[in-house]
């Protein structure tokens, strides 16, 4: 089924969610769910590598054009919002691609609404993450200090924000990449980052301490994981033993060397690997 391209607003509990449909081909729609501090332009790298894909990409509540959607943010609430998106677009069942926290939303969606999900593509997310020993809910603000730090600052220019982002959050990304500039521009309004700190921390609590239904998944799962977490040499979110633990629930596993968590989708290498898995799922 084809859907009209462009940005539309979809009514969800608490307000209207901004959803962008990106397509130059005529393939079946793929629901693309971004990560915890991200927004819909995360998928521009994927579109550049695979313009044949039709991507349905929301700004999740508390982010960018969906910043003002009211109510508590949670993995389950995001999944419910995704059902509203599918209903609004007249889509019965789709391949779902989720990056980072978007993978956790995708898993919840597939577990609670299995008739709406044909298969999952999880990009460095979705399965329980390797977490530091002794991690507590109270420590989450420190773990996400770089993200929360963006919110307290008035950015005088996109270049200033770009320098901060590539120094703290994504040190391996290319600052001269026009897709990165376009992505970060969507974060900003009036010099401030459009991200709810309350939503971020609520969602992070779900990711690290909430129930994860991965063991009860019944749809095909394709899983991509990066070599590092934040920068070269850092410990990955999915070390070898974790990947092996989840392998029984997957039909394909793709390791992407030479990239960190952000680079698993925000680089040509990561985006091309993701596109391969999506094409395989659609086939």
SVG drawing of the C-alpha trace seen along z (x, -y; Angstrom):
<svg xmlns="http://www.w3.org/2000/svg" viewBox="-7 -33 47 53">
<polyline fill="none" stroke="black" stroke-width="0.4" points="0.0,0.0 1.3,-3.4 1.1,-6.5 1.4,-10.2 4.8,-11.7 5.4,-14.7 4.8,-15.6 1.4,-15.2 0.1,-15.5 -1.4,-12.4 -3.6,-12.6 -2.3,-10.6 -3.1,-10.7 -2.0,-14.1 -1.7,-15.9 -0.5,-15.6 2.5,-13.6 4.5,-14.8 5.1,-12.0 7.2,-12.3 6.7,-9.9 9.8,-9.8 9.7,-8.0 11.0,-8.1 10.2,-4.5 7.0,-2.6 8.0,0.0 5.8,0.9 6.0,-1.5 8.5,-0.8 7.9,-2.3 11.1,-3.9 11.4,-4.7 14.3,-6.9 16.3,-6.8 16.0,-8.5 17.4,-11.9 16.9,-11.9 14.1,-12.8 12.8,-11.8 15.7,-13.2 17.8,-10.4 16.6,-8.4 18.0,-10.7 21.2,-8.6 19.0,-5.5 17.0,-7.4 20.3,-8.5 21.6,-4.9 18.3,-3.3 16.0,-5.8 13.7,-3.0 12.5,-2.5 9.3,-4.2 9.9,-5.4 7.2,-6.4 9.3,-8.4 7.6,-10.1 9.1,-12.6 8.3,-10.8 6.5,-12.6 8.8,-15.0 11.0,-15.5 11.2,-18.1 7.8,-18.8 6.1,-16.5 7.7,-18.3 4.5,-19.5 2.5,-16.2 1.3,-16.0 1.5,-13.0 4.1,-10.7 6.6,-9.3 7.3,-5.6 8.2,-2.7 4.6,-1.4 3.1,-4.9 5.4,-5.3 4.3,-1.9 0.6,-2.9 1.4,-6.1 2.9,-4.0 -0.4,-2.1 -2.2,-5.5 0.2,-6.3 -0.4,-3.1 -4.2,-3.5 -4.1,-7.1 -2.2,-6.0 -4.4,-3.0 -1.5,-0.5 -2.5,2.9 1.0,4.5 4.5,3.2 8.2,4.0 9.4,1.9 12.9,0.6 14.0,-0.8 17.3,-2.4 18.5,-2.4 15.4,-3.2 13.4,-2.9 14.3,0.8 12.8,1.1 9.6,-0.5 9.6,1.8 9.9,4.9 7.1,3.7 5.0,3.0 5.6,6.4 4.9,8.1 1.6,6.3 0.4,5.7 1.8,8.7 -0.8,8.4 0.6,4.9 4.2,6.0 5.5,8.2 9.1,8.3 11.6,6.2 14.9,4.6 16.7,3.6 19.6,1.2 21.9,1.3 18.9,1.5 15.8,3.4 17.5,6.2 18.5,5.5 21.7,3.5 25.0,4.2 24.8,1.8 27.4,0.7 27.4,2.6 25.5,0.9 23.5,-1.3 20.6,-3.0 17.7,-5.2 19.3,-8.0 22.4,-7.8 20.5,-8.2 20.9,-12.0 24.7,-11.6 24.7,-9.0 22.7,-11.3 24.5,-14.5 25.5,-15.4 21.9,-15.2 20.5,-17.1 23.3,-19.6 22.0,-20.6 18.7,-21.7 20.2,-24.3 22.1,-26.2 21.0,-28.8 22.9,-27.9 23.9,-31.0 24.4,-29.1 24.0,-25.7 27.8,-25.5 28.1,-25.9 25.6,-23.2 27.3,-21.0 30.7,-21.3 29.1,-20.4 27.3,-17.4 30.4,-16.0 32.5,-16.5 30.2,-14.8 27.5,-12.6 28.9,-11.5 32.6,-12.0 33.1,-9.8 30.6,-11.6 31.8,-13.9 31.1,-17.6 31.1,-18.5 28.4,-16.0 25.4,-18.0 23.0,-15.3 24.3,-15.9 23.8,-19.6 20.2,-19.1 19.6,-16.6 20.8,-19.0 18.9,-21.9 15.7,-20.0 16.6,-19.8 16.7,-23.6 14.0,-26.3 14.9,-29.8 18.4,-28.6 17.1,-25.9 17.1,-22.1 13.5,-20.7 13.9,-17.8 12.0,-17.2 14.4,-16.2 11.6,-14.7 10.6,-12.5 14.2,-11.5 14.7,-10.4 11.4,-8.6 12.2,-6.7 15.7,-5.9 14.3,-4.4 12.1,-2.1 15.0,-1.1 17.3,-0.2 14.9,1.0 11.6,1.8 10.3,5.1 11.6,6.3 9.5,8.8 12.2,10.0 12.0,13.7 8.3,13.8 8.7,12.3 7.1,14.3 8.0,12.2 11.2,12.4 14.0,10.3 17.1,8.9 19.7,7.3 22.5,4.9 25.1,4.0 28.0,1.6 31.6,2.2 31.7,-0.6 29.3,-2.7 30.6,-6.3 33.8,-6.7 36.6,-4.3 37.6,-1.7 34.6,-2.1 32.7,0.9 29.8,1.7 26.2,1.8 26.1,5.4 29.3,7.4 29.8,10.8 28.2,12.7 25.1,10.6 24.8,11.0 25.1,14.8 22.4,14.7 19.9,13.1 20.9,14.9 18.2,17.6 15.6,14.9 17.0,13.6 16.9,14.7 20.0,12.5 22.7,10.7 24.9,8.0 28.0,6.7 29.2,3.3 32.9,2.7 34.5,-0.7 31.4,-2.5 29.9,-3.5 26.3,-3.6 25.5,-6.8 27.4,-5.6 25.3,-2.5 22.7,-4.6 24.2,-8.1 26.9,-7.1 26.8,-5.6 28.3,-2.4 25.7,-1.9 22.8,-3.1 23.8,-0.7 24.0,2.2 20.5,1.3 19.1,1.0 20.4,4.5 18.4,5.9 15.3,4.0 15.4,5.1 15.9,8.7 12.8,8.3 10.7,6.9 11.7,9.7"/>
</svg>
